[in-house]
Amino acid sequence: MVPSKFNCKEIFKEAYDYRYTWPKTFNGYGGKCIFVDNNKSIEGEFILDSNFKPKIKNIFDNNIVKRISSQLFEVAIHRVKREFTESHKNNNFKFLGESDKGILIEVSGKNEGDKYIVKDKKINMVFRKIHGVVIEIFVQEFLDTGDGFLSKKYSSQQLDIKTLTPKSRLLKYEDNFVKLGIKNVWVLESRIIKFLDDDEKNKKVEYFFKELSAI
């Protein structure tokens, strides 16, 4: 076993704590939502309430409602602050290696086998076991809000938990965030997801959120 010159728990905790999260006083927001797929555009309204559960109005295609809701929910669950001691109290952190990408850390304990790469207080690789698959995320670009980092450009893919072979398309995300008219609150303004279809052709799906205001 390679001895570590790093305190991996402290390195990971520092990065975990410097992810951007919403203030506890924030009760949600709403506005217009626009879904664009193959040049087809559908517009409605949304509210993300104090429980951060999306509600979509004036869109009657249930599939599109689910797709917009899932994007809003996915963003919201990462904005709710959970203390490190609450999320990782049953985990330990082990040094696996160092490269120009950062320090590779492996988790033992409750989340046995999860891995992260940390550099400059940013988590730029996530390898997590969730619901029977591995989710692998690589972040290429961050936004520094002054109150923590947000991932702006990244890829995500599901892998088989045993063989680590792909179980989903490789999705490439480009997120843009804007600041609401209240202190320290940043929300998603647009998300573009790019991927290759079954014929290896470039495709993209776009989500836009406009006329945003706090509840």
C-alpha positions as CSV (number, residue, x, y, z in Angstrom):
1,M,0.0,0.0,0.0
2,V,1.3,3.4,-0.9
3,P,1.7,5.7,2.1
4,S,-0.1,9.0,1.7
5,K,1.4,12.4,2.4
6,F,-2.1,13.8,2.1
7,N,-5.0,14.0,4.6
8,C,-7.6,12.8,2.1
9,K,-10.5,13.3,4.4
10,E,-9.6,17.0,4.9
11,I,-8.9,17.5,1.2
12,F,-12.2,16.0,0.2
13,K,-14.1,17.8,3.0
14,E,-12.6,21.2,1.8
15,A,-13.9,20.6,-1.7
16,Y,-17.2,19.2,-0.5
17,D,-17.8,22.3,1.6
18,Y,-16.9,24.6,-1.2
19,R,-19.5,23.3,-3.6
20,Y,-22.1,26.1,-4.2
21,T,-25.3,25.5,-2.2
22,W,-28.3,27.7,-1.7
23,P,-28.8,29.8,1.5
24,K,-31.1,28.0,4.0
25,T,-33.4,31.1,3.8
26,F,-34.1,30.4,0.1
27,N,-37.6,29.1,-0.4
28,G,-37.6,28.4,-4.1
29,Y,-38.2,30.2,-7.4
30,G,-40.2,30.1,-10.7
31,G,-40.4,31.4,-14.2
32,K,-40.8,30.2,-17.8
33,C,-39.4,26.9,-19.0
34,I,-38.6,26.1,-22.7
35,F,-37.8,22.7,-24.0
36,V,-36.1,22.4,-27.4
37,D,-35.5,19.1,-29.2
38,N,-34.8,18.7,-33.0
39,N,-35.9,22.4,-33.5
40,K,-39.2,21.7,-31.8
41,S,-39.8,24.2,-29.0
42,I,-42.4,23.9,-26.2
43,E,-42.9,26.6,-23.6
44,G,-44.5,26.6,-20.2
45,E,-44.1,27.8,-16.6
46,F,-42.5,26.2,-13.6
47,I,-42.2,26.6,-9.8
48,L,-39.6,25.0,-7.7
49,D,-41.2,25.2,-4.2
50,S,-39.7,25.3,-0.7
51,N,-39.4,21.5,-0.8
52,F,-37.5,21.9,-4.1
53,K,-40.0,19.8,-6.0
54,P,-40.6,21.0,-9.5
55,K,-44.2,21.8,-10.8
56,I,-44.6,22.3,-14.5
57,K,-47.6,24.2,-15.9
58,N,-49.1,24.7,-19.4
59,I,-47.2,21.8,-20.9
60,F,-49.4,18.8,-21.6
61,D,-46.9,16.3,-22.9
62,N,-46.1,14.1,-19.8
63,N,-42.8,13.0,-21.2
64,I,-41.6,16.6,-21.6
65,V,-42.9,17.5,-18.2
66,K,-40.9,14.7,-16.7
67,R,-37.8,15.7,-18.6
68,I,-37.9,19.3,-17.5
69,S,-38.8,18.3,-13.9
70,S,-35.8,15.9,-13.8
71,Q,-33.4,18.6,-14.8
72,L,-34.7,21.0,-12.2
73,F,-34.7,18.4,-9.5
74,E,-31.2,17.2,-10.4
75,V,-29.9,20.7,-10.0
76,A,-31.9,21.4,-6.8
77,I,-30.7,18.3,-4.9
78,H,-27.1,19.5,-5.3
79,R,-27.9,23.0,-4.1
80,V,-29.4,21.9,-0.8
81,K,-26.7,22.2,1.9
82,R,-25.9,19.0,3.8
83,E,-23.1,19.0,6.3
84,F,-20.1,16.9,5.5
85,T,-20.5,15.1,8.9
86,E,-24.1,14.2,8.0
87,S,-23.3,12.9,4.4
88,H,-20.0,11.2,5.1
89,K,-20.0,10.3,8.8
90,N,-19.7,6.6,8.0
91,N,-17.0,6.9,5.3
92,N,-13.2,7.0,5.3
93,F,-11.0,8.3,2.5
94,K,-7.8,6.8,1.1
95,F,-5.2,8.2,-1.2
96,L,-4.9,6.3,-4.5
97,G,-2.6,8.6,-6.6
98,E,-1.8,12.0,-7.9
99,S,-1.7,13.4,-11.4
100,D,-2.0,16.8,-13.2
101,K,-5.8,16.2,-12.8
102,G,-5.6,16.2,-9.0
103,I,-5.6,13.8,-6.1
104,L,-7.4,10.5,-6.6
105,I,-9.3,9.5,-3.5
106,E,-11.2,6.2,-2.8
107,V,-14.0,5.9,-0.2
108,S,-14.3,3.0,2.2
109,G,-17.1,2.4,4.7
110,K,-20.8,3.1,3.8
111,N,-20.0,4.2,0.2
112,E,-17.2,1.6,-0.3
113,G,-15.6,1.8,-3.8
114,D,-16.7,5.4,-4.7
115,K,-13.9,7.5,-6.1
116,Y,-13.2,11.2,-6.5
117,I,-10.5,13.4,-8.0
118,V,-9.9,16.7,-6.2
119,K,-7.9,19.7,-7.3
120,D,-7.8,23.3,-6.1
121,K,-10.9,22.7,-3.8
122,K,-12.9,21.3,-6.8
123,I,-14.2,17.8,-7.3
124,N,-13.6,17.2,-11.0
125,M,-14.2,13.5,-11.2
126,V,-17.0,11.5,-9.5
127,F,-17.3,7.7,-9.6
128,R,-20.3,6.7,-7.6
129,K,-22.4,3.6,-7.1
130,I,-26.1,4.6,-7.3
131,H,-29.1,2.3,-7.7
132,G,-27.1,-0.6,-9.0
133,V,-25.0,1.2,-11.5
134,V,-21.9,3.4,-11.5
135,I,-22.2,7.1,-12.4
136,E,-19.0,8.5,-13.8
137,I,-18.7,12.3,-14.2
138,F,-15.8,14.4,-15.4
139,V,-15.9,18.2,-15.0
140,Q,-14.1,20.4,-17.5
141,E,-15.2,23.8,-16.3
142,F,-16.4,25.5,-13.1
143,L,-18.1,28.7,-12.2
144,D,-16.7,30.4,-9.1
145,T,-19.7,32.2,-7.5
146,G,-17.6,33.6,-4.7
147,D,-19.7,31.3,-2.4
148,G,-18.6,28.0,-3.9
149,F,-18.1,26.3,-7.2
150,L,-20.7,25.2,-9.7
151,S,-20.0,22.7,-12.5
152,K,-20.5,24.4,-15.9
153,K,-19.2,21.9,-18.4
154,Y,-19.0,18.1,-17.8
155,S,-19.8,14.6,-19.0
156,S,-21.8,11.9,-17.4
157,Q,-22.3,8.2,-18.1
158,Q,-23.7,5.1,-16.5
159,L,-21.4,2.1,-16.2
160,D,-22.1,-1.6,-15.4
161,I,-21.3,-2.0,-11.7
162,K,-19.3,-5.2,-12.3
163,T,-17.7,-4.8,-15.7
164,L,-17.6,-1.0,-15.9
165,T,-18.8,-1.1,-19.5
166,P,-21.1,1.7,-20.6
167,K,-24.8,1.2,-19.9
168,S,-25.9,4.6,-21.2
169,R,-24.9,7.2,-23.8
170,L,-22.1,9.6,-22.9
171,L,-23.9,12.8,-22.2
172,K,-22.1,16.1,-22.4
173,Y,-23.6,19.0,-20.4
174,E,-23.2,22.7,-20.8
175,D,-24.9,24.7,-18.0
176,N,-25.3,28.4,-17.6
177,F,-26.3,30.0,-14.3
178,V,-27.6,33.4,-13.4
179,K,-27.9,35.2,-10.1
180,L,-31.4,36.0,-8.9
181,G,-32.2,39.4,-7.4
182,I,-31.4,38.1,-3.9
183,K,-28.1,37.7,-2.3
184,N,-26.0,34.6,-3.1
185,V,-28.6,32.7,-5.0
186,W,-27.6,31.3,-8.4
187,V,-30.0,29.2,-10.5
188,L,-29.9,27.4,-13.8
189,E,-30.7,29.6,-16.8
190,S,-29.9,27.0,-19.5
191,R,-28.7,23.5,-20.0
192,I,-27.6,21.9,-23.3
193,I,-27.1,18.1,-23.4
194,K,-25.2,16.8,-26.4
195,F,-24.9,13.1,-27.3
196,L,-24.5,10.7,-30.2
197,D,-27.7,8.9,-31.4
198,D,-27.9,5.3,-32.5
199,D,-26.6,6.3,-35.9
200,E,-23.6,8.1,-34.4
201,K,-25.0,11.5,-35.4
202,N,-24.6,14.5,-33.1
203,K,-27.8,15.4,-31.2
204,K,-28.7,17.9,-28.5
205,V,-31.5,18.7,-26.2
206,E,-31.9,22.2,-24.8
207,Y,-33.6,23.6,-21.7
208,F,-34.1,27.3,-21.0
209,F,-35.4,29.0,-17.9
210,K,-36.3,32.6,-18.1
211,E,-38.1,35.5,-16.3
212,L,-36.8,33.9,-13.1
213,S,-37.8,35.2,-9.7
214,A,-37.8,34.0,-6.1
215,I,-41.0,32.8,-4.4
